[in-house]
Amino acid sequence: LNFGIIALPAADGYTGKIQFFIAEQRGAGGEDKGIEGDNNGDSMDATPRSAPEIWNATFIGVGHTLGTGQDAALLREGTAIRVHNSIFMEYPDTAIRIQHAPTDAQIATGALDFENSILFNLGAAATATFTCDAASTACASLVAEATNRTTDPGVAAGDWQPAAGDAAATGGATPPAGGFFDATATYVGA
């Protein structure tokens, strides 16, 4: 799993938990994805399966009209991932791109989901959300997830804290209690 400029050992079974993470792309020639999530390219159903859980992250690209081939998140090769209360904004291509049938299968089992997040100014027309390799009911459920929004979160590159009235200040779910996550972070973004 690669986050912006930070590469984690996530392919081939990464199952860590992440909260309060910010990735800001610094130039059109920089990293091309906010998240690149892979399981195992040689055996996409290999276990342990990559399955990170992310809460309260902010991913800011260089601008939705600059360049191509830059997705906010590329999920492929059978990865699972759970993303909640996060912001994806200002990437020139798709917000969340799903590739390969074993990845799509993770959506159907609930092991891959995006909820209570904001997808803003993505793609050249500033309207991109999810792209799936093949039409499927599972992938269509990501597109239709009612808790995700396409509104201005009220954050910007270098200014990540929204004001009290901004969209990111509300609309988050309660993170899991009793362990790693701060359950009081019911806002969206880092």
Secondary structure by P-SEA (a helix, b strand, c coil): cccccccccccccccccccbbbbbbccccccccccccccccccccccccbbbbbcbbbbbccccccccccccbbbccbbbbbbcbbbbcccccccbbbccaaaaaaaaacccccccccccccccccccccccccccaaaaaaaacccccccccccccccccccccccccccccccccccccccccccccc
